[in-house]
Amino acid sequence: MATRVSLSLTEPNERWIQAQTDSKEFTSRSEVINDLIRKAREVEEIRTRLIAAEISVTEKGWVTTSQEEMLNRFRERAGGDDKL
């Protein structure tokens, strides 16, 4: 069962949502908002898994190099390019 809510949107966001429904990709503003929320939830899940994996690897001692050391090695391999 769907829950009804009232949202206040900025004008640029309202125009973007309207453009999505005008393009016929979505049939309603609700579909656009629900799709955005689903995508945000997917990103959150991926982020949570990546953080858990990073913690797991670090706890097992697989990573012994600091981020700064890794970055310096990448810079050396790239010929000292400071754009990294």
KOLGU-4560 file (N, C-alpha, C; in nm, 3 decimals, padded with zeros to 5 digits):
<recs>
<n_xx: 00.083 n_yy: -00.117 n_zz: 00.000 ca_xx: 00.000 ca_yy: 00.000 ca_zz: 00.000 c_xx: 00.088 c_yy: 00.124 c_zz: 00.000 mol: A seq: 1 type: MET>
<n_xx: 00.058 n_yy: 00.216 n_zz: -00.086 ca_xx: 00.137 ca_yy: 00.339 ca_zz: -00.098 c_xx: 00.092 c_yy: 00.442 c_zz: 00.004 mol: A seq: 2 type: ALA>
<n_xx: 00.188 n_yy: 00.520 n_zz: 00.049 ca_xx: 00.160 ca_yy: 00.628 ca_zz: 00.143 c_xx: 00.168 c_yy: 00.761 c_zz: 00.068 mol: A seq: 3 type: THR>
<n_xx: 00.073 n_yy: 00.846 n_zz: 00.091 ca_xx: 00.072 ca_yy: 00.978 ca_zz: 00.028 c_xx: 00.152 c_yy: 01.075 c_zz: 00.113 mol: A seq: 4 type: ARG>
<n_xx: 00.235 n_yy: 01.154 n_zz: 00.047 ca_xx: 00.312 ca_yy: 01.259 ca_zz: 00.114 c_xx: 00.306 c_yy: 01.386 c_zz: 00.031 mol: A seq: 5 type: VAL>
<n_xx: 00.333 n_yy: 01.495 n_zz: 00.095 ca_xx: 00.339 ca_yy: 01.623 ca_zz: 00.026 c_xx: 00.484 c_yy: 01.668 c_zz: 00.025 mol: A seq: 6 type: SER>
<n_xx: 00.535 n_yy: 01.706 n_zz: -00.091 ca_xx: 00.674 ca_yy: 01.747 ca_zz: -00.103 c_xx: 00.683 c_yy: 01.890 c_zz: -00.154 mol: A seq: 7 type: LEU>
<n_xx: 00.781 n_yy: 01.961 n_zz: -00.104 ca_xx: 00.813 ca_yy: 02.093 ca_zz: -00.159 c_xx: 00.942 c_yy: 02.078 c_zz: -00.238 mol: A seq: 8 type: SER>
<n_xx: 00.940 n_yy: 02.120 n_zz: -00.363 ca_xx: 01.056 ca_yy: 02.106 ca_zz: -00.450 c_xx: 01.104 c_yy: 02.243 c_zz: -00.496 mol: A seq: 9 type: LEU>
<n_xx: 01.235 n_yy: 02.253 n_zz: -00.516 ca_xx: 01.286 ca_yy: 02.375 ca_zz: -00.576 c_xx: 01.243 c_yy: 02.379 c_zz: -00.722 mol: A seq: 10 type: THR>
<n_xx: 01.243 n_yy: 02.495 n_zz: -00.780 ca_xx: 01.199 ca_yy: 02.508 ca_zz: -00.919 c_xx: 01.283 c_yy: 02.424 c_zz: -01.015 mol: A seq: 11 type: GLU>
<n_xx: 01.417 n_yy: 02.423 n_zz: -01.001 ca_xx: 01.495 ca_yy: 02.338 ca_zz: -01.093 c_xx: 01.460 c_yy: 02.189 c_zz: -01.078 mol: A seq: 12 type: PRO>
<n_xx: 01.438 n_yy: 02.144 n_zz: -00.955 ca_xx: 01.402 ca_yy: 02.003 ca_zz: -00.935 c_xx: 01.264 c_yy: 01.974 c_zz: -00.992 mol: A seq: 13 type: ASN>
<n_xx: 01.173 n_yy: 02.064 n_zz: -00.976 ca_xx: 01.039 ca_yy: 02.046 ca_zz: -01.033 c_xx: 01.045 c_yy: 02.037 c_zz: -01.185 mol: A seq: 14 type: GLU>
<n_xx: 01.126 n_yy: 02.124 n_zz: -01.247 ca_xx: 01.140 ca_yy: 02.120 ca_zz: -01.394 c_xx: 01.200 c_yy: 01.987 c_zz: -01.439 mol: A seq: 15 type: ARG>
<n_xx: 01.299 n_yy: 01.939 n_zz: -01.363 ca_xx: 01.364 ca_yy: 01.813 ca_zz: -01.400 c_xx: 01.265 c_yy: 01.697 c_zz: -01.390 mol: A seq: 16 type: TRP>
<n_xx: 01.188 n_yy: 01.693 n_zz: -01.282 ca_xx: 01.088 ca_yy: 01.587 ca_zz: -01.266 c_xx: 00.985 c_yy: 01.595 c_zz: -01.377 mol: A seq: 17 type: ILE>
<n_xx: 00.941 n_yy: 01.716 n_zz: -01.409 ca_xx: 00.844 ca_yy: 01.733 ca_zz: -01.518 c_xx: 00.902 c_yy: 01.685 c_zz: -01.651 mol: A seq: 18 type: GLN>
<n_xx: 01.030 n_yy: 01.713 n_zz: -01.673 ca_xx: 01.095 ca_yy: 01.667 ca_zz: -01.797 c_xx: 01.097 c_yy: 01.515 c_zz: -01.805 mol: A seq: 19 type: ALA>
<n_xx: 01.113 n_yy: 01.449 n_zz: -01.690 ca_xx: 01.113 ca_yy: 01.302 ca_zz: -01.690 c_xx: 00.977 c_yy: 01.247 c_zz: -01.730 mol: A seq: 20 type: GLN>
<n_xx: 00.871 n_yy: 01.308 n_zz: -01.680 ca_xx: 00.737 ca_yy: 01.260 ca_zz: -01.716 c_xx: 00.701 c_yy: 01.300 c_zz: -01.859 mol: A seq: 21 type: THR>
<n_xx: 00.748 n_yy: 01.418 n_zz: -01.902 ca_xx: 00.723 ca_yy: 01.462 ca_zz: -02.040 c_xx: 00.790 c_yy: 01.369 c_zz: -02.141 mol: A seq: 22 type: ASP>
<n_xx: 00.904 n_yy: 01.312 n_zz: -02.102 ca_xx: 00.978 ca_yy: 01.224 ca_zz: -02.192 c_xx: 00.912 c_yy: 01.087 c_zz: -02.207 mol: A seq: 23 type: SER>
<n_xx: 00.811 n_yy: 01.063 n_zz: -02.128 ca_xx: 00.737 ca_yy: 00.936 ca_zz: -02.128 c_xx: 00.817 c_yy: 00.821 c_zz: -02.067 mol: A seq: 24 type: LYS>
<n_xx: 00.932 n_yy: 00.852 n_zz: -02.007 ca_xx: 01.008 ca_yy: 00.747 ca_zz: -01.939 c_xx: 00.933 c_yy: 00.704 c_zz: -01.812 mol: A seq: 25 type: GLU>
<n_xx: 00.864 n_yy: 00.799 n_zz: -01.751 ca_xx: 00.783 ca_yy: 00.774 ca_zz: -01.633 c_xx: 00.643 c_yy: 00.825 c_zz: -01.661 mol: A seq: 26 type: PHE>
<n_xx: 00.545 n_yy: 00.762 n_zz: -01.599 ca_xx: 00.407 ca_yy: 00.805 ca_zz: -01.623 c_xx: 00.356 c_yy: 00.903 c_zz: -01.518 mol: A seq: 27 type: THR>
<n_xx: 00.433 n_yy: 00.918 n_zz: -01.408 ca_xx: 00.388 ca_yy: 01.010 ca_zz: -01.305 c_xx: 00.508 c_yy: 01.063 c_zz: -01.227 mol: A seq: 28 type: SER>
<n_xx: 00.483 n_yy: 01.170 n_zz: -01.155 ca_xx: 00.587 ca_yy: 01.227 ca_zz: -01.070 c_xx: 00.623 c_yy: 01.129 c_zz: -00.958 mol: A seq: 29 type: ARG>
<n_xx: 00.524 n_yy: 01.054 n_zz: -00.911 ca_xx: 00.549 ca_yy: 00.954 ca_zz: -00.806 c_xx: 00.649 c_yy: 00.848 c_zz: -00.854 mol: A seq: 30 type: SER>
<n_xx: 00.636 n_yy: 00.806 n_zz: -00.978 ca_xx: 00.730 ca_yy: 00.707 ca_zz: -01.032 c_xx: 00.872 c_yy: 00.763 c_zz: -01.033 mol: A seq: 31 type: GLU>
<n_xx: 00.886 n_yy: 00.889 n_zz: -01.070 ca_xx: 01.019 ca_yy: 00.952 ca_zz: -01.074 c_xx: 01.079 c_yy: 00.953 c_zz: -00.934 mol: A seq: 32 type: VAL>
<n_xx: 01.003 n_yy: 00.999 n_zz: -00.836 ca_xx: 01.052 ca_yy: 01.007 ca_zz: -00.699 c_xx: 01.085 c_yy: 00.868 c_zz: -00.644 mol: A seq: 33 type: ILE>
<n_xx: 00.998 n_yy: 00.770 n_zz: -00.666 ca_xx: 01.025 ca_yy: 00.634 ca_zz: -00.619 c_xx: 01.150 c_yy: 00.576 c_zz: -00.684 mol: A seq: 34 type: ASN>
<n_xx: 01.172 n_yy: 00.604 n_zz: -00.813 ca_xx: 01.291 ca_yy: 00.556 ca_zz: -00.881 c_xx: 01.417 c_yy: 00.618 c_zz: -00.820 mol: A seq: 35 type: ASP>
<n_xx: 01.412 n_yy: 00.747 n_zz: -00.791 ca_xx: 01.526 ca_yy: 00.815 ca_zz: -00.728 c_xx: 01.557 c_yy: 00.754 c_zz: -00.591 mol: A seq: 36 type: LEU>
<n_xx: 01.453 n_yy: 00.727 n_zz: -00.514 ca_xx: 01.473 ca_yy: 00.668 ca_zz: -00.381 c_xx: 01.531 c_yy: 00.527 c_zz: -00.393 mol: A seq: 37 type: ILE>
<n_xx: 01.481 n_yy: 00.447 n_zz: -00.487 ca_xx: 01.536 ca_yy: 00.312 ca_zz: -00.507 c_xx: 01.685 c_yy: 00.320 c_zz: -00.542 mol: A seq: 38 type: ARG>
<n_xx: 01.720 n_yy: 00.412 n_zz: -00.631 ca_xx: 01.861 ca_yy: 00.426 ca_zz: -00.670 c_xx: 01.947 c_yy: 00.471 c_zz: -00.553 mol: A seq: 39 type: LYS>
<n_xx: 01.896 n_yy: 00.564 n_zz: -00.472 ca_xx: 01.971 ca_yy: 00.610 ca_zz: -00.354 c_xx: 01.991 c_yy: 00.494 c_zz: -00.256 mol: A seq: 40 type: ALA>
<n_xx: 01.890 n_yy: 00.410 n_zz: -00.241 ca_xx: 01.902 ca_yy: 00.295 ca_zz: -00.151 c_xx: 02.005 c_yy: 00.195 c_zz: -00.205 mol: A seq: 41 type: ARG>
<n_xx: 02.010 n_yy: 00.176 n_zz: -00.336 ca_xx: 02.110 ca_yy: 00.087 ca_zz: -00.396 c_xx: 02.250 c_yy: 00.140 c_zz: -00.372 mol: A seq: 42 type: GLU>
<n_xx: 02.268 n_yy: 00.270 n_zz: -00.390 ca_xx: 02.399 ca_yy: 00.331 ca_zz: -00.368 c_xx: 02.440 c_yy: 00.316 c_zz: -00.221 mol: A seq: 43 type: VAL>
<n_xx: 02.345 n_yy: 00.337 n_zz: -00.131 ca_xx: 02.372 ca_yy: 00.321 ca_zz: 00.012 c_xx: 02.416 c_yy: 00.178 c_zz: 00.044 mol: A seq: 44 type: GLU>
<n_xx: 02.350 n_yy: 00.079 n_zz: -00.016 ca_xx: 02.385 ca_yy: -00.061 ca_zz: 00.007 c_xx: 02.526 c_yy: -00.091 c_zz: -00.046 mol: A seq: 45 type: GLU>
<n_xx: 02.557 n_yy: -00.041 n_zz: -00.163 ca_xx: 02.691 ca_yy: -00.062 ca_zz: -00.220 c_xx: 02.796 c_yy: 00.002 c_zz: -00.132 mol: A seq: 46 type: ILE>
<n_xx: 02.769 n_yy: 00.123 n_zz: -00.087 ca_xx: 02.863 ca_yy: 00.196 ca_zz: 00.000 c_xx: 02.885 c_yy: 00.118 c_zz: 00.129 mol: A seq: 47 type: ARG>
<n_xx: 02.779 n_yy: 00.066 n_zz: 00.188 ca_xx: 02.790 ca_yy: -00.012 ca_zz: 00.312 c_xx: 02.875 c_yy: -00.136 c_zz: 00.290 mol: A seq: 48 type: THR>
<n_xx: 02.853 n_yy: -00.204 n_zz: 00.178 ca_xx: 02.933 ca_yy: -00.324 ca_zz: 00.148 c_xx: 03.080 c_yy: -00.291 c_zz: 00.125 mol: A seq: 49 type: ARG>
<n_xx: 03.107 n_yy: -00.180 n_zz: 00.057 ca_xx: 03.246 ca_yy: -00.141 ca_zz: 00.032 c_xx: 03.318 c_yy: -00.107 c_zz: 00.162 mol: A seq: 50 type: LEU>
<n_xx: 03.249 n_yy: -00.035 n_zz: 00.250 ca_xx: 03.309 ca_yy: -00.002 ca_zz: 00.379 c_xx: 03.337 c_yy: -00.129 c_zz: 00.459 mol: A seq: 51 type: ILE>
<n_xx: 03.242 n_yy: -00.221 n_zz: 00.461 ca_xx: 03.261 ca_yy: -00.348 ca_zz: 00.532 c_xx: 03.378 c_yy: -00.426 c_zz: 00.474 mol: A seq: 52 type: ALA>
<n_xx: 03.390 n_yy: -00.427 n_zz: 00.342 ca_xx: 03.501 ca_yy: -00.498 ca_zz: 00.277 c_xx: 03.634 c_yy: -00.433 c_zz: 00.312 mol: A seq: 53 type: ALA>
<n_xx: 03.637 n_yy: -00.301 n_zz: 00.313 ca_xx: 03.761 ca_yy: -00.230 ca_zz: 00.347 c_xx: 03.802 c_yy: -00.260 c_zz: 00.491 mol: A seq: 54 type: GLU>
<n_xx: 03.707 n_yy: -00.258 n_zz: 00.581 ca_xx: 03.736 ca_yy: -00.289 ca_zz: 00.721 c_xx: 03.785 c_yy: -00.432 c_zz: 00.735 mol: A seq: 55 type: ILE>
<n_xx: 03.720 n_yy: -00.524 n_zz: 00.666 ca_xx: 03.758 ca_yy: -00.665 ca_zz: 00.673 c_xx: 03.900 c_yy: -00.686 c_zz: 00.624 mol: A seq: 56 type: SER>
<n_xx: 03.933 n_yy: -00.625 n_zz: 00.512 ca_xx: 04.068 ca_yy: -00.641 ca_zz: 00.455 c_xx: 04.171 c_yy: -00.582 c_zz: 00.549 mol: A seq: 57 type: VAL>
<n_xx: 04.143 n_yy: -00.467 n_zz: 00.605 ca_xx: 04.237 ca_yy: -00.401 ca_zz: 00.695 c_xx: 04.257 c_yy: -00.483 c_zz: 00.823 mol: A seq: 58 type: THR>
<n_xx: 04.148 n_yy: -00.538 n_zz: 00.876 ca_xx: 04.156 ca_yy: -00.618 ca_zz: 00.998 c_xx: 04.235 c_yy: -00.747 c_zz: 00.977 mol: A seq: 59 type: GLU>
<n_xx: 04.231 n_yy: -00.800 n_zz: 00.857 ca_xx: 04.304 ca_yy: -00.924 ca_zz: 00.828 c_xx: 04.451 c_yy: -00.897 c_zz: 00.801 mol: A seq: 60 type: LYS>
<n_xx: 04.487 n_yy: -00.770 n_zz: 00.796 ca_xx: 04.627 ca_yy: -00.736 ca_zz: 00.776 c_xx: 04.672 c_yy: -00.740 c_zz: 00.631 mol: A seq: 61 type: GLY>
<n_xx: 04.578 n_yy: -00.745 n_zz: 00.539 ca_xx: 04.616 ca_yy: -00.751 ca_zz: 00.398 c_xx: 04.671 c_yy: -00.618 c_zz: 00.350 mol: A seq: 62 type: TRP>
<n_xx: 04.623 n_yy: -00.511 n_zz: 00.409 ca_xx: 04.670 ca_yy: -00.379 ca_zz: 00.368 c_xx: 04.763 c_yy: -00.327 c_zz: 00.476 mol: A seq: 63 type: VAL>
<n_xx: 04.888 n_yy: -00.310 n_zz: 00.438 ca_xx: 04.986 ca_yy: -00.261 ca_zz: 00.535 c_xx: 05.041 c_yy: -00.125 c_zz: 00.493 mol: A seq: 64 type: THR>
<n_xx: 04.996 n_yy: -00.076 n_zz: 00.381 ca_xx: 05.043 ca_yy: 00.051 ca_zz: 00.328 c_xx: 04.938 c_yy: 00.158 c_zz: 00.352 mol: A seq: 65 type: THR>
<n_xx: 04.981 n_yy: 00.275 n_zz: 00.398 ca_xx: 04.886 ca_yy: 00.384 ca_zz: 00.420 c_xx: 04.839 c_yy: 00.440 c_zz: 00.287 mol: A seq: 66 type: SER>
<n_xx: 04.730 n_yy: 00.512 n_zz: 00.292 ca_xx: 04.677 ca_yy: 00.574 ca_zz: 00.170 c_xx: 04.780 c_yy: 00.669 c_zz: 00.109 mol: A seq: 67 type: GLN>
<n_xx: 04.849 n_yy: 00.744 n_zz: 00.194 ca_xx: 04.950 ca_yy: 00.839 ca_zz: 00.145 c_xx: 05.065 c_yy: 00.767 c_zz: 00.076 mol: A seq: 68 type: GLU>
<n_xx: 05.108 n_yy: 00.654 n_zz: 00.132 ca_xx: 05.215 ca_yy: 00.575 ca_zz: 00.069 c_xx: 05.170 c_yy: 00.521 c_zz: -00.066 mol: A seq: 69 type: GLU>
<n_xx: 05.046 n_yy: 00.472 n_zz: -00.072 ca_xx: 04.994 ca_yy: 00.421 ca_zz: -00.199 c_xx: 04.989 c_yy: 00.531 c_zz: -00.304 mol: A seq: 70 type: MET>
<n_xx: 04.940 n_yy: 00.648 n_zz: -00.263 ca_xx: 04.930 ca_yy: 00.760 ca_zz: -00.356 c_xx: 05.069 c_yy: 00.800 c_zz: -00.407 mol: A seq: 71 type: LEU>
<n_xx: 05.167 n_yy: 00.802 n_zz: -00.319 ca_xx: 05.303 ca_yy: 00.836 ca_zz: -00.361 c_xx: 05.358 c_yy: 00.734 c_zz: -00.460 mol: A seq: 72 type: ASN>
<n_xx: 05.329 n_yy: 00.605 n_zz: -00.438 ca_xx: 05.374 ca_yy: 00.502 ca_zz: -00.533 c_xx: 05.307 c_yy: 00.519 c_zz: -00.669 mol: A seq: 73 type: ARG>
<n_xx: 05.176 n_yy: 00.550 n_zz: -00.668 ca_xx: 05.106 ca_yy: 00.574 ca_zz: -00.794 c_xx: 05.166 c_yy: 00.693 c_zz: -00.868 mol: A seq: 74 type: PHE>
<n_xx: 05.200 n_yy: 00.797 n_zz: -00.793 ca_xx: 05.261 ca_yy: 00.916 ca_zz: -00.854 c_xx: 05.396 c_yy: 00.881 c_zz: -00.917 mol: A seq: 75 type: ARG>
<n_xx: 05.474 n_yy: 00.800 n_zz: -00.846 ca_xx: 05.604 ca_yy: 00.760 ca_zz: -00.899 c_xx: 05.589 c_yy: 00.682 c_zz: -01.028 mol: A seq: 76 type: GLU>
<n_xx: 05.494 n_yy: 00.590 n_zz: -01.030 ca_xx: 05.470 ca_yy: 00.509 ca_zz: -01.150 c_xx: 05.419 c_yy: 00.594 c_zz: -01.266 mol: A seq: 77 type: ARG>
<n_xx: 05.348 n_yy: 00.702 n_zz: -01.232 ca_xx: 05.294 ca_yy: 00.790 ca_zz: -01.337 c_xx: 05.394 c_yy: 00.895 c_zz: -01.380 mol: A seq: 78 type: ALA>
<n_xx: 05.515 n_yy: 00.886 n_zz: -01.331 ca_xx: 05.618 ca_yy: 00.981 ca_zz: -01.371 c_xx: 05.614 c_yy: 01.109 c_zz: -01.289 mol: A seq: 79 type: GLY>
<n_xx: 05.567 n_yy: 01.102 n_zz: -01.168 ca_xx: 05.565 ca_yy: 01.218 ca_zz: -01.080 c_xx: 05.455 c_yy: 01.317 c_zz: -01.110 mol: A seq: 80 type: GLY>
<n_xx: 05.358 n_yy: 01.278 n_zz: -01.189 ca_xx: 05.247 ca_yy: 01.366 ca_zz: -01.225 c_xx: 05.164 c_yy: 01.397 c_zz: -01.100 mol: A seq: 81 type: ASP>
<n_xx: 05.156 n_yy: 01.523 n_zz: -01.061 ca_xx: 05.082 ca_yy: 01.563 ca_zz: -00.941 c_xx: 04.932 c_yy: 01.570 c_zz: -00.963 mol: A seq: 82 type: ASP>
<n_xx: 04.884 n_yy: 01.530 n_zz: -01.081 ca_xx: 04.740 ca_yy: 01.534 ca_zz: -01.108 c_xx: 04.665 c_yy: 01.419 c_zz: -01.046 mol: A seq: 83 type: LYS>
<n_xx: 04.737 n_yy: 01.322 n_zz: -00.991 ca_xx: 04.671 ca_yy: 01.207 ca_zz: -00.927 c_xx: 04.614 c_yy: 01.247 c_zz: -00.794 mol: A seq: 84 type: LEU>
</recs>
